[in-house]
Amino acid sequence: MDQDKNVDIEQRHIEKRSDSSAVASTFIKYAAYLIIFFGFLYFLIKYVFPKF
């Protein structure tokens, strides 16, 4: 039962990168989504719902 196994173990090193330009562009993208969403809600509440 004693067999020598030659196994190559692949090692991965994960480095957490925080590229400030990628973080800033992602923040701007989601901030724009929020502004559009709340603008649409404001439009619905202000102009559409009072007509019912």
Stockholm file with secondary structure:
# STOCKHOLM 1.0

chainA/1-52         MDQDKNVDIEQRHIEKRSDSSAVASTFIKYAAYLIIFFGFLYFLIKYVFPKF
#=GR chainA/1-52 SS CCCCCCCCCCCCCCCCCCCHHHHHHHHHHHHHHHHHHHHHHHHIIIIIGGGC
#=GC SS_cons        CCCCCCCCCCCCCCCCCCCHHHHHHHHHHHHHHHHHHHHHHHHIIIIIGGGC
//
